[in-house]
Amino acid sequence: MNLTVEASDAGKRLDAFLHERLPEFSRARLQSWIKDQRVAVDGRHSRASYLLRGGEDVLVEPAELPPLKAVPEDLPLQILYEDEDVIVVDKPAGMVVHAGAGHSRGTLVNALLHRFTKLSTGWSDLRPGIVHRLDKETSGVLVVARNDRAHQALASQFRNREVEKTYLALVHGRMKMSQGRIATPIARDPVRRTRMTTKLRSGRSARTDYRVIEELPDLSFLEVQIATGRTHQIRVHLASLHHPIAGDKLYGAPAQIAGLPALNRFFLHAHRLRFKLPGSGEPLTIESPLPAELGDFLRVLRKRG
């Protein structure tokens, strides 16, 4: 396959460029082709992290790989609700939702397959049942589809912004306003690829609404609702206001707050999810209380205050 790098692609990583142009292949598969020197940029083999300049010719020689599939694993799983169409789980912090680069075992999907055997086909063999995701260190409510009909119905609700998603977050500093909206577009950081940014003109539209629940010493406890579901949305939006989430070192929070116990995660919890049941169309609201480690942290903080 021959691809031409457009001027608008300048600054993109080679693997990201390939994933955009060849979405039918997984990023892991494309990266393996790059590693095996099956991808050449202007006749030269490059790394996945190679930054394109624009105008290059990219040659891709596909190779067959053993298909990647999620496998069942006997892992702890807390179920908040289930019926014949959906499962709602309380995802713990530290658990990846589905397999990907560096995470083939120990995921939520592995646990679900062991407990329920069959889920919706989803978008790939690595993500059966998965309609939306939470970051690894974000805990809380997540809905999973048990069949393809339910998957399509739920995906439509998320796509049309009909699902109400409410989070609880603890951020550094005092908010200037007791409530507000952040609507800056979000894009991949071209320098630090593990981060997202609001500093580029390009980016995908995003909307985050927040309300201050409680003001604490040097910190603010917020209720946050998101109308969109961009990667790291709440984290990058709040950090853009210079209020990073406590414990979120990737977006500028200190590793530990003096006088307080270590969090060992960031303080972001998917507290409530409201959606329509695919079978009946009836609205369902599911809540997850703050995990013990976050509740304990708040209590210590309140005593200090």
Secondary structure, DSSP 8 states (H G I E B T S, - for coil): -EEE--GGGTT-BHHHHHHHH-TTS-HHHHHHHHHTT-EEETTEE--TT-B--SS-EEEE------------------EEEE-SSEEEEEE-TT--SS-BTTBSSS-HHHHHHHHHS-----SSTTSTTBSS---TT-EEEEEEESSHHHHHHHHHHHHTT-SEEEEEEEEES--SSSEEEE---BEE-SSSTT-EES-SS--B---EEEEEEEEETTEEEEEEEESS--TTHHHHHHHHTT--BTT-GGGT--SS-TTS---SS-SEEEEEEEEE-TTT--EEEEE----HHHHHHHHHHHHH-
